[in-house]
Amino acid sequence: MNRHSPTRRTGFVLAMAAAVALVATGCSPAATNSAIDATAPAKLTGTVSFWHFFSDREAKVVQSVVDDFEKANPGVKVDVHSGQDDEKLQKAIAAGNSVDVGLSYSTDIVGNFCSSGAFRDLGPYITRDKVDLTQFSTTVRSYTEYKGTRCSMPVLADDYGLYYNKKLLAAAGYSEPPKTLGELEKMAIALTTYNADGSIKTLGFNPMMGFYENAASHFGPLAGATWLKKNGNSAIGGDPAWTELMKWQKGFVDAIGYDKLNTFTSGLGQEFSADNAFQTGQVAMNLDGEYRTAFIDDQTPNLEYGTAPLPTADDHTALYGGGYITGNIAGISKGAKNPEAAWALLKYLTTDTGAIVKLSNGLKNVPTTSAALSSPDLEVTPQFKTFLDIAADEHSGTTPPSPVGAGYQQSFEDYWHKYQSGSGTGLAAGLAKVDKDIDASIALTAGP
């Protein structure tokens, strides 16, 4: 599962600058990797050190696919390091620790990992082994490379939609989920109930930025908002779509009350626990990824719920059906001791239909190849199918890679948090400052 929640990403972004600086030290760019053998080895041998972030139930799913790879390649032993988040992965590569293949939950590292050489350029391997990249969608291909260098491959994808509690909606007289943000707000307010003291008892939808998966990146496609200009600088302040989304969200917050929402939100369970507020019925509708279906099956199997694409801005209804797409990415470390075996494992995880389907069925993430998406072995419930449709929709999009990683997103969200609380400056001035800060950070990475 792609751990893209704002709370987790904040810590990651704060640590990223120092880690990236370490990674870049002494690194030649990915494009200058030493030449590879003209043909792939007939037999693979040795050990592959594989680092990934999955843990507990999900780690067992990954291990089962690794076991299949070892059976197919009896001369290779995969040394698995599970539970290694992106910060640990970056530091391990920077320190020269034994990392052959690194699996990240964040596409945001691609820009700096490609440009610094922390992940090797996979182009020579792809060309030699005639790997067909058209099996991946244009969006998926876009977040696995940076400025023409492909230093990573996709290991399943996440996309985001709307979860809704069927019983709560039916009790309020609704038979279908909302399709526009205006409808979402109207329904959410009607679904919200209060305790005798005026505090929130049940919330129709939590509009607070920073709640679970409420991130600017996930809202952007709902109005076709753009992040960066062609020159890499910030496009946020000059794009009216962001202003529209922020004004809608702030108005929604104000309609219920920032303090009431803040108090209610602070008392909710952790996102990735059985006390998730949607799973407990404390929130009737929620923005979340496809992986939530697996958590519900495991933790709240009797929950009657449906899924749908996220509502679009009222004047962008043509975008309905799309959403935000991101995914897990993996690459070969610059210090890989066994690069050929590492490439074989990476290719297996990302292009072998059986492996991808097994991972998808176990993790409930979206497959990233056309063959896996159409495989009869793919387990598809009505709730999960929504996310397969979102992944295939032409209006779905992602966040562009940048040398500052997720830094440009975090700068924007930091301001959005202030704005929703009423402590931010005027919106136009605030967004102009966001643009200025992002441009300065990007210029800093470019050097003199």
C-alpha positions as CSV (number, residue, x, y, z in Angstrom):
1,M,0.0,0.0,0.0
2,N,1.2,3.4,-0.9
3,R,1.6,5.3,2.4
4,H,0.7,8.7,1.0
5,S,-1.2,10.1,3.9
6,P,-0.2,13.7,4.7
7,T,0.7,12.9,8.3
8,R,3.3,10.3,7.2
9,R,4.5,12.4,4.3
10,T,5.2,15.5,6.5
11,G,7.8,13.6,8.5
12,F,9.3,12.2,5.3
13,V,9.5,15.6,3.6
14,L,11.2,17.2,6.6
15,A,13.8,14.5,6.6
16,M,14.2,14.5,2.8
17,A,16.4,17.5,2.4
18,A,19.2,16.1,4.6
19,A,18.8,12.6,3.2
20,V,18.9,13.7,-0.4
21,A,22.0,15.8,0.3
22,L,23.7,12.7,1.6
23,V,22.5,10.6,-1.3
24,A,23.9,13.1,-3.8
25,T,27.3,13.3,-2.2
26,G,29.8,11.6,-4.3
27,C,27.2,10.3,-6.7
28,S,27.5,10.5,-10.4
29,P,24.3,11.0,-12.4
30,A,22.4,7.9,-13.2
31,A,23.1,8.2,-16.9
32,T,26.8,7.6,-16.3
33,N,26.4,4.0,-14.9
34,S,29.0,1.6,-16.1
35,A,28.1,-0.6,-19.1
36,I,26.1,-3.8,-18.6
37,D,26.6,-7.1,-20.3
38,A,25.4,-7.3,-23.9
39,T,23.1,-10.3,-23.0
40,A,21.4,-11.2,-19.8
41,P,23.1,-14.0,-17.8
42,A,21.9,-17.5,-18.6
43,K,21.8,-18.3,-14.9
44,L,21.5,-16.0,-12.0
45,T,23.4,-16.6,-8.8
46,G,24.2,-14.8,-5.5
47,T,22.3,-12.7,-3.0
48,V,20.0,-9.8,-3.6
49,S,19.3,-7.3,-0.8
50,F,15.7,-6.1,-1.1
51,W,14.5,-3.2,1.0
52,H,10.8,-2.4,1.1
53,F,8.4,-0.5,3.4
54,F,5.6,-3.1,3.8
55,S,5.0,-4.7,7.3
56,D,2.8,-7.3,9.0
57,R,0.1,-8.7,6.7
58,E,1.3,-6.8,3.7
59,A,4.9,-7.9,4.2
60,K,3.8,-11.6,4.1
61,V,2.2,-10.9,0.7
62,V,5.4,-9.5,-0.7
63,Q,7.4,-12.4,0.8
64,S,5.2,-14.9,-1.0
65,V,6.0,-13.3,-4.4
66,V,9.7,-13.2,-3.5
67,D,9.5,-16.9,-2.6
68,D,8.1,-17.5,-6.1
69,F,11.0,-15.6,-7.6
70,E,13.5,-17.7,-5.7
71,K,11.9,-20.9,-6.8
72,A,12.2,-19.7,-10.4
73,N,15.8,-18.7,-9.8
74,P,17.3,-21.4,-7.4
75,G,20.7,-19.8,-7.6
76,V,19.5,-16.5,-6.0
77,K,18.8,-15.8,-2.4
78,V,16.8,-12.6,-1.7
79,D,17.7,-11.0,1.6
80,V,14.4,-9.1,2.5
81,H,14.5,-6.0,4.7
82,S,10.8,-5.2,5.4
83,G,9.4,-2.2,7.2
84,Q,12.0,0.2,5.8
85,D,10.3,3.5,5.0
86,D,11.6,6.0,2.5
87,E,13.8,7.9,5.0
88,K,15.5,4.7,6.1
89,L,16.0,3.7,2.4
90,Q,17.6,7.0,1.5
91,K,19.9,7.0,4.4
92,A,20.9,3.4,3.8
93,I,21.8,4.1,0.2
94,A,23.7,7.3,1.2
95,A,25.7,5.4,3.8
96,G,26.7,2.7,1.3
97,N,24.7,-0.1,3.1
98,S,23.9,-3.2,1.2
99,V,20.8,-2.3,-0.9
100,D,20.4,-3.9,-4.3
101,V,16.7,-3.2,-4.9
102,G,14.8,-0.5,-3.0
103,L,11.0,-0.2,-3.0
104,S,9.5,3.2,-2.1
105,Y,6.0,4.2,-1.3
106,S,6.5,7.6,-2.7
107,T,6.9,8.7,-6.4
108,D,8.2,12.0,-5.0
109,I,11.7,10.6,-4.6
110,V,12.1,9.9,-8.3
111,G,13.3,13.4,-9.2
112,N,16.2,13.4,-6.8
113,F,17.0,9.7,-7.0
114,C,17.2,9.9,-10.8
115,S,19.2,13.1,-11.0
116,S,21.6,12.1,-8.1
117,G,22.2,8.6,-9.3
118,A,21.0,7.0,-6.1
119,F,18.9,4.7,-8.3
120,R,20.7,3.5,-11.5
121,D,19.5,4.3,-15.0
122,L,17.5,1.3,-16.1
123,G,17.5,2.3,-19.7
124,P,20.3,-0.1,-20.8
125,Y,18.6,-3.0,-19.1
126,I,15.2,-2.1,-20.6
127,T,16.7,-1.8,-24.1
128,R,18.8,-5.0,-23.9
129,D,15.9,-7.1,-22.6
130,K,13.4,-5.4,-24.9
131,V,11.0,-4.5,-22.1
132,D,7.8,-3.0,-23.6
133,L,7.1,0.2,-21.7
134,T,3.8,0.7,-23.4
135,Q,2.3,-1.9,-21.1
136,F,2.2,0.9,-18.5
137,S,-0.1,3.9,-18.9
138,T,1.2,7.3,-19.8
139,T,0.6,8.5,-16.2
140,V,2.5,5.6,-14.7
141,R,5.4,6.1,-17.1
142,S,5.5,9.8,-16.2
143,Y,6.1,9.2,-12.5
144,T,8.8,6.6,-12.9
145,E,11.3,8.7,-14.8
146,Y,12.8,12.2,-14.5
147,K,14.0,14.3,-17.5
148,G,14.4,11.3,-19.7
149,T,16.1,9.1,-17.2
150,R,14.1,6.0,-16.1
151,C,15.6,5.0,-12.8
152,S,12.6,3.2,-11.4
153,M,9.8,0.8,-12.3
154,P,6.2,0.8,-11.0
155,V,5.2,-1.8,-8.4
156,L,1.4,-1.5,-8.4
157,A,-0.4,1.8,-8.2
158,D,-2.8,3.7,-5.9
159,D,-5.6,5.9,-7.0
160,Y,-8.2,7.8,-4.9
161,G,-11.9,7.8,-4.8
162,L,-14.9,8.3,-2.5
163,Y,-16.0,5.7,0.1
164,Y,-19.6,6.0,1.4
165,N,-21.5,4.3,4.1
166,K,-24.7,2.9,2.4
167,K,-26.7,2.7,5.6
168,L,-26.0,6.3,6.7
169,L,-26.7,7.7,3.2
170,A,-30.0,5.7,3.0
171,A,-31.1,6.9,6.4
172,A,-30.7,10.5,5.2
173,G,-32.6,9.8,2.0
174,Y,-29.7,9.4,-0.4
175,S,-29.4,6.5,-2.8
176,E,-26.3,7.7,-4.7
177,P,-23.0,9.3,-3.9
178,P,-22.4,12.9,-4.9
179,K,-20.8,13.8,-8.2
180,T,-19.9,17.4,-7.6
181,L,-18.2,19.2,-4.7
182,G,-21.3,21.2,-4.2
183,E,-23.4,18.1,-3.8
184,L,-20.7,16.6,-1.5
185,E,-20.9,19.6,0.8
186,K,-24.7,19.6,0.8
187,M,-25.0,15.9,1.5
188,A,-22.2,16.0,4.1
189,I,-23.9,18.8,6.1
190,A,-27.2,16.9,6.0
191,L,-25.5,13.7,7.2
192,T,-23.7,15.5,10.1
193,T,-25.3,14.9,13.5
194,Y,-24.5,16.6,16.8
195,N,-24.3,15.8,20.5
196,A,-26.4,17.7,23.1
197,D,-23.5,20.0,23.8
198,G,-23.2,21.0,20.1
199,S,-20.1,18.9,19.4
200,I,-20.0,16.7,16.3
201,K,-21.3,13.1,16.8
202,T,-21.2,11.8,13.2
203,L,-19.7,13.7,10.3
204,G,-20.9,13.5,6.7
205,F,-17.5,14.3,5.2
206,N,-14.4,15.7,6.8
207,P,-13.1,18.6,4.7
208,M,-10.1,19.3,6.9
209,M,-6.8,19.4,5.0
210,G,-4.5,16.9,6.6
211,F,-7.2,14.5,7.7
212,Y,-6.2,11.0,6.6
213,E,-5.8,11.2,2.8
214,N,-7.0,14.8,2.4
215,A,-4.0,16.2,0.5
216,A,-3.7,18.8,-2.1
217,S,-2.4,16.2,-4.6
218,H,-5.6,14.2,-4.2
219,F,-7.9,17.2,-4.7
220,G,-6.0,18.7,-7.7
221,P,-7.5,16.5,-10.4
222,L,-11.1,17.4,-9.3
223,A,-10.6,20.8,-11.0
224,G,-7.8,20.0,-13.4
225,A,-5.3,21.9,-11.3
226,T,-1.6,22.1,-12.3
227,W,1.5,22.1,-10.1
228,L,4.5,23.1,-12.2
229,K,5.3,25.0,-15.3
230,K,7.3,23.6,-18.1
231,N,10.4,25.2,-16.7
232,G,9.9,23.4,-13.4
233,N,8.7,26.5,-11.4
234,S,5.5,26.6,-9.5
235,A,2.2,27.1,-11.4
236,I,0.0,27.1,-8.2
237,G,-0.6,30.8,-7.7
238,G,-1.4,31.4,-11.4
239,D,-3.8,28.5,-11.7
240,P,-7.4,29.5,-10.9
241,A,-8.3,25.8,-10.3
242,W,-6.4,25.9,-7.0
243,T,-8.1,29.1,-5.9
244,E,-11.5,27.5,-6.7
245,L,-10.7,24.3,-4.7
246,M,-9.3,26.2,-1.7
247,K,-12.3,28.6,-1.5
248,W,-14.7,25.6,-1.7
249,Q,-12.8,23.8,1.0
250,K,-12.6,26.8,3.3
251,G,-16.3,27.6,2.8
252,F,-17.1,23.9,3.7
253,V,-14.9,24.2,6.9
254,D,-16.5,27.4,7.9
255,A,-20.1,26.0,7.3
256,I,-19.5,23.4,10.1
257,G,-16.9,25.4,12.1
258,Y,-13.1,25.0,12.2
259,D,-12.9,24.5,16.0
260,K,-15.7,21.9,16.0
261,L,-14.0,20.0,13.1
262,N,-10.6,20.3,14.7
263,T,-11.9,18.9,18.0
264,F,-13.8,16.1,16.3
265,T,-10.8,15.2,14.1
266,S,-8.4,15.1,17.0
267,G,-10.5,12.4,18.7
268,L,-10.7,10.0,15.7
269,G,-8.8,6.8,15.4
270,Q,-5.6,6.3,13.5
271,E,-6.0,6.0,9.7
272,F,-4.4,2.6,9.3
273,S,-6.1,0.9,12.3
274,A,-9.4,-0.8,12.9
275,D,-10.5,2.5,14.5
276,N,-10.4,4.3,11.1
277,A,-13.3,6.8,11.3
278,F,-15.0,5.6,8.2
279,Q,-14.8,2.0,9.3
280,T,-16.3,2.9,12.7
281,G,-19.2,4.9,11.1
282,Q,-18.0,8.2,12.6
283,V,-17.6,9.6,9.1
284,A,-20.2,8.8,6.4
285,M,-18.1,9.6,3.3
286,N,-14.3,9.6,3.0
287,L,-11.6,10.2,0.5
288,D,-9.3,7.2,0.4
289,G,-7.3,4.8,-1.8
290,E,-8.2,1.4,-3.2
291,Y,-6.1,-0.3,-0.5
292,R,-8.9,0.6,2.1
293,T,-10.9,-2.2,0.6
294,A,-8.4,-4.7,2.0
295,F,-8.5,-3.1,5.4
296,I,-12.3,-3.2,5.5
297,D,-12.3,-6.8,4.5
298,D,-9.8,-7.6,7.2
299,Q,-11.0,-5.3,10.0
300,T,-14.7,-4.4,9.3
301,P,-16.1,-7.1,7.0
302,N,-19.7,-6.4,7.8
303,L,-19.5,-2.7,6.8
304,E,-22.0,-1.9,4.0
305,Y,-20.2,0.5,1.8
306,G,-19.8,1.6,-1.8
307,T,-17.1,3.4,-3.7
308,A,-17.2,6.0,-6.5
309,P,-14.9,8.5,-8.2
310,L,-14.4,11.6,-6.2
311,P,-16.8,14.5,-7.0
312,T,-15.4,17.2,-9.3
313,A,-15.6,20.9,-9.0
314,D,-19.1,22.1,-10.0
315,D,-17.8,23.7,-13.3
316,H,-15.5,20.7,-14.2
317,T,-18.1,17.9,-14.4
318,A,-16.5,16.6,-17.6
319,L,-13.6,15.4,-15.3
320,Y,-15.8,13.0,-13.4
321,G,-14.5,9.5,-13.4
322,G,-10.9,10.4,-13.0
323,G,-8.7,11.0,-9.9
324,Y,-5.2,11.1,-8.5
325,I,-2.9,8.3,-9.4
326,T,0.4,7.5,-7.7
327,G,2.2,4.3,-6.8
328,N,5.0,2.4,-5.3
329,I,8.3,2.6,-7.3
330,A,11.4,0.5,-7.1
331,G,14.9,0.8,-8.5
332,I,18.4,-0.6,-8.3
333,S,20.7,1.2,-5.9
334,K,23.8,2.9,-7.1
335,G,25.8,0.6,-4.7
336,A,24.1,-2.7,-5.8
337,K,26.5,-5.6,-5.3
338,N,24.6,-7.9,-7.7
339,P,23.0,-5.6,-10.3
340,E,22.0,-8.4,-12.8
341,A,20.1,-10.4,-10.1
342,A,18.7,-7.1,-8.8
343,W,17.4,-6.3,-12.3
344,A,15.9,-9.7,-12.6
345,L,14.0,-9.3,-9.3
346,L,12.9,-5.8,-10.3
347,K,11.7,-7.0,-13.7
348,Y,9.8,-9.9,-12.1
349,L,8.0,-7.6,-9.6
350,T,7.0,-5.1,-12.2
351,T,6.4,-7.0,-15.5
352,D,5.6,-10.6,-14.6
353,T,1.8,-10.8,-14.9
354,G,1.5,-13.6,-12.3
355,A,3.6,-11.7,-9.8
356,I,1.7,-8.5,-10.3
357,V,-1.7,-10.2,-10.0
358,K,-0.6,-12.0,-6.8
359,L,0.6,-8.7,-5.3
360,S,-2.6,-6.9,-6.3
361,N,-4.9,-9.6,-4.9
362,G,-3.0,-9.6,-1.6
363,L,-2.3,-5.9,-1.2
364,K,-5.4,-4.6,-3.0
365,N,-3.4,-2.1,-5.0
366,V,-4.1,-1.4,-8.7
367,P,-2.0,-3.4,-11.2
368,T,0.1,-1.3,-13.5
369,T,0.4,-3.4,-16.6
370,S,-2.4,-3.9,-19.2
371,A,-2.0,-7.7,-19.0
372,A,-2.4,-7.8,-15.2
373,L,-5.4,-5.4,-15.4
374,S,-7.2,-7.8,-17.8
375,S,-6.1,-11.0,-16.1
376,P,-8.9,-13.4,-15.3
377,D,-7.0,-14.2,-12.1
378,L,-7.4,-10.7,-10.8
379,E,-9.8,-10.6,-7.9
380,V,-12.3,-7.7,-8.5
381,T,-15.1,-6.7,-6.2
382,P,-17.5,-4.0,-7.1
383,Q,-15.8,-1.6,-4.7
384,F,-12.4,-2.4,-6.0
385,K,-13.5,-2.1,-9.7
386,T,-14.1,1.6,-9.1
387,F,-10.4,2.1,-8.7
388,L,-9.5,0.1,-11.8
389,D,-11.9,2.4,-13.7
390,I,-10.3,5.5,-12.2
391,A,-6.8,4.2,-13.2
392,A,-8.0,3.8,-16.8
393,D,-9.8,7.1,-17.0
394,E,-8.3,9.8,-19.3
395,H,-8.9,12.5,-16.7
396,S,-6.8,10.9,-14.0
397,G,-3.5,12.5,-13.3
398,T,-0.5,12.6,-10.9
399,T,2.0,15.0,-9.4
400,P,5.1,15.8,-11.6
401,P,8.6,14.7,-10.5
402,S,10.8,17.5,-9.2
403,P,14.4,17.8,-7.8
404,V,12.9,18.9,-4.5
405,G,10.7,15.7,-4.3
406,A,7.5,16.4,-2.5
407,G,8.8,19.7,-1.2
408,Y,6.7,21.8,-3.5
409,Q,3.6,20.0,-2.4
410,Q,4.5,20.4,1.3
411,S,5.0,24.2,0.9
412,F,1.6,24.5,-0.6
413,E,-0.1,22.3,2.0
414,D,1.6,24.3,4.9
415,Y,-0.1,27.4,3.6
416,W,-3.4,25.6,3.0
417,H,-3.4,24.5,6.7
418,K,-3.1,28.2,7.7
419,Y,-5.7,29.3,5.2
420,Q,-8.3,26.8,6.4
421,S,-7.9,27.9,10.0
422,G,-8.3,31.6,9.1
423,S,-4.7,32.5,10.0
424,G,-3.4,32.7,6.5
425,T,-2.9,35.9,4.5
426,G,-5.2,36.9,1.7
427,L,-5.4,34.0,-0.7
428,A,-3.8,35.7,-3.7
429,A,-0.9,37.0,-1.6
430,G,-0.5,33.7,0.2
431,L,-0.3,31.7,-3.1
432,A,2.2,34.2,-4.5
433,K,4.4,33.6,-1.5
434,V,4.0,29.8,-2.0
435,D,5.2,30.2,-5.6
436,K,8.1,32.3,-4.5
437,D,9.2,29.8,-1.8
438,I,8.9,26.8,-4.2
439,D,10.8,28.5,-7.0
440,A,13.6,29.4,-4.5
441,S,13.9,25.8,-3.3
442,I,14.0,24.5,-6.9
443,A,16.6,27.1,-7.8
444,L,18.7,26.0,-4.8
445,T,18.8,22.4,-6.0
446,A,20.0,23.6,-9.4
447,G,23.0,25.3,-7.9
448,P,24.9,28.4,-9.3
